[in-house]
Amino acid sequence: MSPGTAPRVSIVFPVRNELASYRACLESLYRQTCAGFETLWVEGGSSDNSIERVRREFPQVTVVDAGDVGFRRKCRLGGHLARGEYLLLSNVDVEFEPDWLERLVRRLDDNPRIGVVAPLILHFDRRHLVNEAGNTFHFSGAYGSRGLGRSRDVYR
């Protein structure tokens, strides 16, 4: 992405003390087949040295030191700083499949009426099983994880 060019996707990671997770997450992110995204690492109150390591090991990541603030405030700040056409919020304890972002952008481009999407999340140590395929919501405010424990093949 050339300077001054707006990214297609802004990926915001609201984080705190992510020393155990950051490397696998960011390495998988930068193996994407899709180009044209920015990464915002919105840091809030970490006491491990993850913020320094991210800056050193992944210079393409924009690190924002938000101070000692909570998760929602980090999400809002990341959203305000995002320059992309699409905004993506993600936890750090994930690994992305190499074509994940490309498929997501293609789906959004092909369906302009889509406003929000949720990923298929697999169990980390049992990647053939679904942890969540979006949520189900009830009018009472209760919700649950769709697909919990089912085979990932159900959602292919």
C-alpha positions as CSV (number, residue, x, y, z in Angstrom):
1,M,0.0,0.0,0.0
2,S,1.5,3.3,-1.0
3,P,1.6,6.3,1.4
4,G,-1.6,8.3,1.2
5,T,-3.6,5.4,-0.1
6,A,-6.5,4.4,2.1
7,P,-6.5,0.7,3.0
8,R,-9.4,-1.5,2.1
9,V,-9.5,-2.9,5.6
10,S,-8.5,-1.6,9.0
11,I,-7.8,-4.3,11.5
12,V,-8.0,-3.2,15.1
13,F,-6.6,-5.2,18.0
14,P,-7.6,-3.9,21.4
15,V,-4.9,-5.4,23.6
16,R,-3.4,-5.7,27.0
17,N,-0.5,-8.0,28.1
18,E,-0.5,-10.1,24.9
19,L,3.1,-11.4,25.1
20,A,1.9,-15.0,24.8
21,S,-0.3,-14.4,21.7
22,Y,1.0,-11.6,19.6
23,R,3.6,-13.3,17.4
24,A,1.4,-16.2,16.1
25,C,-1.4,-13.8,15.4
26,L,0.6,-11.2,13.6
27,E,2.6,-13.7,11.6
28,S,-0.6,-15.3,10.4
29,L,-2.0,-11.9,9.5
30,Y,1.0,-10.9,7.4
31,R,0.7,-14.2,5.4
32,Q,-2.6,-13.0,4.0
33,T,-3.1,-13.3,0.2
34,C,-5.0,-10.0,0.4
35,A,-3.0,-6.8,0.4
36,G,-4.2,-3.3,1.3
37,F,-4.9,-3.5,5.0
38,E,-3.7,-1.6,7.9
39,T,-3.1,-3.0,11.4
40,L,-3.9,-0.9,14.5
41,W,-2.6,-2.3,17.8
42,V,-4.5,-0.3,20.4
43,E,-2.6,-0.9,23.7
44,G,-4.0,-0.2,27.1
45,G,-2.1,-0.7,30.3
46,S,0.2,-3.6,29.5
47,S,2.9,-4.5,32.1
48,D,4.7,-7.1,30.0
49,N,6.9,-5.8,27.2
50,S,4.6,-6.8,24.4
51,I,4.2,-3.2,23.1
52,E,7.9,-2.8,22.6
53,R,8.2,-6.2,21.0
54,V,5.4,-5.5,18.5
55,R,7.0,-2.2,17.6
56,R,10.4,-3.9,17.0
57,E,9.2,-7.1,15.3
58,F,6.3,-5.8,13.3
59,P,7.1,-2.2,12.2
60,Q,4.2,-2.3,9.7
61,V,1.8,-2.3,12.7
62,T,0.6,1.1,14.0
63,V,0.9,0.9,17.8
64,V,-1.4,3.3,19.7
65,D,-0.7,3.6,23.4
66,A,-4.1,4.4,24.8
67,G,-3.1,4.4,28.4
68,D,-4.8,2.3,31.1
69,V,-8.2,2.0,29.5
70,G,-10.7,-0.8,29.0
71,F,-11.6,-3.0,26.0
72,R,-14.5,-0.9,24.7
73,R,-12.6,2.4,24.8
74,K,-9.7,0.7,22.9
75,C,-12.2,-0.5,20.3
76,R,-13.7,3.0,19.9
77,L,-10.3,4.6,19.6
78,G,-9.2,2.1,17.0
79,G,-12.4,2.7,15.1
80,H,-11.8,6.5,15.1
81,L,-8.2,6.1,13.9
82,A,-9.1,3.5,11.2
83,R,-8.8,4.7,7.6
84,G,-10.1,1.6,5.8
85,E,-13.3,1.1,3.9
86,Y,-14.0,-1.9,6.2
87,L,-13.4,-2.0,9.9
88,L,-12.5,-5.3,11.6
89,L,-12.1,-5.8,15.3
90,S,-10.2,-8.9,16.5
91,N,-8.8,-10.5,19.6
92,V,-5.1,-11.4,19.5
93,D,-5.4,-15.1,20.5
94,V,-6.2,-16.1,17.0
95,E,-4.4,-17.4,13.9
96,F,-5.8,-16.4,10.5
97,E,-6.0,-18.7,7.5
98,P,-4.0,-17.2,4.6
99,D,-6.9,-16.5,2.3
100,W,-9.3,-15.4,5.1
101,L,-9.1,-11.6,4.5
102,E,-9.3,-12.0,0.8
103,R,-12.5,-14.1,1.0
104,L,-14.0,-11.7,3.5
105,V,-13.4,-8.6,1.4
106,R,-14.7,-10.4,-1.7
107,R,-17.9,-11.4,0.1
108,L,-18.4,-7.8,1.4
109,D,-17.7,-6.3,-2.0
110,D,-20.2,-8.7,-3.7
111,N,-22.9,-8.1,-1.1
112,P,-23.1,-4.3,-0.3
113,R,-26.2,-4.9,2.0
114,I,-24.1,-6.8,4.5
115,G,-23.4,-4.6,7.5
116,V,-21.8,-6.9,10.0
117,V,-20.1,-10.3,9.8
118,A,-18.8,-12.8,12.3
119,P,-16.1,-15.3,11.6
120,L,-16.1,-19.1,12.0
121,I,-14.0,-19.5,15.2
122,L,-12.4,-22.9,15.7
123,H,-11.0,-24.4,19.0
124,F,-7.3,-23.7,19.0
125,D,-6.3,-27.2,20.1
126,R,-9.1,-29.0,18.2
127,R,-9.3,-27.1,14.9
128,H,-11.9,-29.5,13.4
129,L,-14.5,-28.3,16.0
130,V,-16.4,-25.0,16.0
131,N,-16.1,-22.7,19.0
132,E,-18.4,-20.2,17.4
133,A,-20.1,-19.5,14.1
134,G,-21.6,-16.2,15.1
135,N,-24.1,-15.7,17.9
136,T,-27.8,-16.4,18.3
137,F,-29.8,-13.6,20.0
138,H,-33.1,-13.9,21.8
139,F,-35.5,-10.9,22.3
140,S,-34.9,-11.1,26.0
141,G,-31.2,-10.2,25.5
142,A,-29.9,-13.7,26.0
143,Y,-27.4,-15.0,23.4
144,G,-25.5,-18.1,22.7
145,S,-22.7,-19.4,20.5
146,R,-24.0,-20.8,17.2
147,G,-22.4,-24.1,16.2
148,L,-20.5,-24.8,19.5
149,G,-18.8,-28.3,19.3
150,R,-20.0,-29.1,15.7
151,S,-17.6,-30.1,12.9
152,R,-16.1,-27.2,11.0
153,D,-17.2,-29.0,7.8
154,V,-20.9,-28.1,8.6
155,Y,-20.0,-24.4,7.8
156,R,-17.9,-24.9,4.6
